[in-house]
Structure formats: C-alpha cells, structure tokens
Amino acid sequence: MFETLSGKLSGVFDGLAKRGALSEADVTEAMREVRLAMLDADVALPVVKDFVNKVRERAVGHEVLDSISPGQAVAKIVNDALIDALGGAGAVPLNLNAAPPVPILMVGLQGSGKTTTSGKIARRLAQRERKKVLLASLDTQRPAAQLQLAQLAERAGVTSLPIIAGQTPVQIAERAMDTGRREGYDIVILDTAGRLSIDEALMDEVRAIRAATDPAETLLVVDAMTGQDAVNTAKAFNEAVGVTGVVMTRMDGDARGGAALSMRAITGAPIKLTGSGEKLDALEEFHPERVAGRILGLGDIAGLVEKAADTLDHEESEKLALKMMQGKFDLDDYAAQIRQINKMGSISGILGMLPGMGKLKDALGDKELDTSVLKRHQAIISSMTRKERRTPSIIKASRKKRIASGSGTTVQEINRLLKQYDAMASMMKRFSKLGVKGLMRQGLSALMPNGGRPPGGGGRPPFG
C-alpha cells in the first residue's frame, strides 16, 4: 500500500545524503518533493501542509544544517513527523475495562468488511486474551447477513447469538446483552447493518443501539482502498455517533495509503487494528512507528518477529532444531520447513518488513518473487514413499520416473531437488560436528563446502 510513497521518499533522502552540507534552499526543495509525494499518495491536503511545515521548521535549524550527516538528520525528522501523523508511537489497545459482558459495537458502510472483521476480532480476543466471546448480528437489512456471522463464529471457535426472525436491531442487541449476562460472557460483539452510503436512517439505528447497550468500544470499519472516502466516512460517523477507534481493512491492497496517514488528524479517532486478507487470523494491531519505518524503508523487525511467533509451529521448530544438532535432516524436515514458510505469507510481504529491502523489491519491478519452486518441491516430496523421504539415497532412475509422473514434474527437477537436499544435509552434518562453540570460533563459513572457499568452477547456488 505504501510502496509508491516509500519509493519517492527514499529518492528524496538519497538525494540529500549525496550532499555534504545542506542549505535552506536544499531543504525547501526536498520538502517540495515530500509534499508532492504525499499528495500523490492521496494524503489529505490539510495533513500534508501541517506535516511539511513541521518538518521544515525542524529541518532548517542549526542542529540539522550543521550536522555531519544532514540527510540522515532530515530522514529522522520525517520519521518522527510520520509517527505523529499516524497517531503517535505505540499501538492503541481495545478498551475492555468495563464490567462484563463488555459490548463492542461494530459500525461502517456496506462492503467495508465489517462482518468479517467482527469474526477476526472475536477470534483474536478468544485466542490471545482467553475471553469468552459472543457474536451477535444486528443486520436485518442484508440477506443472510446473520447466517454469515454464525458461520464466521463457528470458524473462529466462538458462540453466535441464535437467530430469531422478526426482531429489530435494538431488540437483538438487548437480547445479546441479556444472554451475555446470564451465560457469563466476557465480551459481546454487536455487528450492525451497513448502507451503501451514509444516511440519517443508518445513524438513527446506530444511535438507538448505542443508547441501549452503552458500548465500551465503537469501532468503525473502513476500506483502505477507498482512499479519502474512508476518511470522510470516518469523519461523518464520528460527528454523528462518536467513534472510539478505526479498523482499516484491505491494507494489503494496492491503494495509495493516504487514508491511513490522514485518519487520525482529520477524525481524531485512532486506527486500532488493520486487516490484510480474508483469513480470520489476518488482523494486526496498528503500530504507527512500525508503519513509518516501513514507509521509510527501515523495515519492521518487531512486526516480523510477532508474525513468526503467531504463525510458526514452535513444537515442530524445536524438533527440527534438535535433529539439526544431531546432524539428521531428511526430506520430511525439508517439506515441514516449506510449510512453515508458506504460513508466513508472501515472500514479498516478508521482504517488506526487512530493513533496506525496499530497493530490492523496486529492482524486481512488478515481478513477484518466484516461489513456485517451493510448491514443486512440495509436490515432488508428496509423491515419494515414506522410505524414500527418510533415505533419499535409494532414489534411482526408475523411482525418479515414478515420482516425476506422480508430481507432474520432470526427472531433471527431481535431480535438482536431491542435489539441494544433499547440500543441506551436508551442512547439517558439519554443524553437528562443529557444535555451537566450533561455529562461534570458525564462523558461518565453516558450514560451507571447502570451508567457505569458492569452488574452482564457480558452481550453481543451492537455491538458484
């Protein structure tokens, strides 16, 4: 979402870094480029003006112009200003400090992803916070909306309020709160109806539900792909019914990202959560400092570590680590590693969270990193017998033909996979012989063939 803005800002800072000293004219020219980049990213004009003025005031001070690396000093100021524009450092958590059952009211326009987000939040609270959650659909407008939420609740592993035909949204909300009190629920999530556009009937309905339930959180769900319309929607809802937080969906889209940068300044409501996919686990806390870091190409290591902790199978990882220490590594282990990588999402998404990788992605252009080889490897390994996976040395010509036929690949691809496996298995054996102390003494080059010295013929890299 922020790739265009990130690329343009990186270009501005690269230009400043090449200059030994900065004059006020240099800073003014750089701020002009930043202003154009932000407007092109669909950031609201008042936010751009305020942002550029703040940065200019601090950037023309003596501590910047006289510093040893003025380009880096300006980049630091822009980073701080971006964090402020996005809502200040640190994620804003959901407010659950109320007597149970705590009502959370979900509001927004039709098609913004409100019902799916309700299911995502329910799953997150049930699994991470160990809360007993009740989901209730108050949408009597859209056909099958209540059935959709019931199915989402089942997938999320939480309870949904039984459907009673003919009840009004306020009656359903009151019944949900009553059920929550009687059956000991910690949280009741109320999914309201949306409209194609903001109208007084929608606002009246939301006001009536608010009055009946007194929610601890009123979360507005907006589609980040709608750009400044998302900000205008948030402003209208905030003025009409009062919003305590914003959830931005489709943050994995290719819109220009201006809505996220404008939201806090225009509406006053913080972005609390972001959605980046249809899966129920595709929901993240919004950390302004991490988003600013990704915009400026500084990466988001903390976010990557959190993602790994949430998605990777720790028991499987520990088993593999133990086998590696013993110098044992078979094709079952390799297939397990491929599955772990796939759980983390796209390789491009992971690269975007690493510092300095933005330029590598730019160099690739529109091409997605080729991960099809991993899928082919999975197909090949799945076509092997258990014995073949555990002792690949028995795989000779006739077996290779059978595996190629079963996996829809060629014998040459199977040969490449086995060659790569041999290289990995040899590395694991060297690792077990060296041990941790030996590795620390000799360095990572000791794991490479010939002690890290390049072979005479150049050779093909293991994963080329």
Steps between C-alpha positions, in 0.01 A plus 500: 500500500779745588744389229462808274538743790791298638681502165462877455609586855803270465592690184481834688725373783748341260533841331559675834752237613719565193552861605770574756319799647142625476378853443150630571435487124588126496256433786226705328546305177495169692180605681341583165575143385361357826183712459445373143568139609241524780237664279559230239446241777151648556579658838252777595625850410472648857703204632768550230530874575532440875748215446728695264495811723597297806787329319626826340505683835716231657713428192628855448633520858876520559515149655398356159674731253826485700489124574749254351229310308216749438317258264463246782393774741219606263394135457477467881280814519272368223477164681393675824247715313356191326455327837316809632277516190413130536396548862816497716728216608344182632187304412170611654346185656131417510334638812367201695499673839131465579278261692438182297346440260692782325305618190700578183296674230610452137385772259575594137374505145392190309789317332772634730562157655313561825359148550832328417683741733254416779595133460873586496474706821298223669767244409781729617335569838413132552847367413733776620310646795325173596164679506157338466352683199144520367442622142164657415385619156265800509487516120138442400551683167741281305379151402680218689716748698409327827580156353836632376595614852386164645736320258786739584440439872525124442831543313633733769408255775258736678123505561248692290164623624214275377299664220138594576314627194304826520702673775624859455873581533444659844308192621781271378759721676304488828460120470876463432589702813249304708643167372851630573409579861311174562755266339818666629649645181794742531438683172200550270582618145203672332524505120268774370351539151674712238370713215642578157538861614458700820136588570300617800315165537834321549619756757168486691525119519859514631408770756209285627727194537765710678241633744371146571843334553745778608800342318855526637627517141332630184726378220457642151605262221621680185640369173853639447456453122243784494770759582372837620141367494600283797608813688177684410295198617690491829447874550124470437460203737710667769293819489167312494548216748851530649772250407764372746720331240542411133568162339647532149440201272677401174832643614662242271344671197674726248321824596728793576489500880390862550197398708718353777718813513196732509268306734623615843546866406162539327279289728684501833428125529803267519551208262497203738509198269570423134378213283710360218316200356186288522640244745385537860857538627573790259455771763780706655540777753585833338845621613567849352877477557518169312293630207722813487807274497363299209412818306858627541653160416616438857306172520289358780706234676275504810194436281679216319596335831139529623370353175742209528401440864131494403522284188789259544463164672743523793486127579592412141779761501647356821492145358682619187759691707571183701541294181733767357716485815524123450587542131177332385296663224266320260251606231211493751685776690550698179126473418417616855720808447321584173165480683630737770617751234160487327322573831692828526332636185657629178879531476454860375302583815775356720768692304305823553546454877881474471714818509637613164305244297277762336765564234528128424122489445529807273772326299264205448235738363153348470636145513400299805787300649490154346380265774359241256816291549396443864155381387661262248731370774197436722330309215813292436547409870128413532540254210774307685449206733584541870815291450614723210445817704703363791784353289518698173816310397279208383333717234643373170385530135179292515387665825571844355278425198217387728532809725515734196183341360319527834598862567461639147869599485809383313789272599733802466300688768522198731878490443524872592297445817716204606817700430372787717399253771850344495653847548268573795553158659881543472470840667299346788767230549777763512290698748463197732876429482602860572246565775410850613849577640672388181260707291569809714876449459501437124196699389220410256750441218593173673158361404563557130663243272883533494481707821330789322753523210335532158536188282718522196215482250280767658206260552130564526361642831286247695175690444573663166 
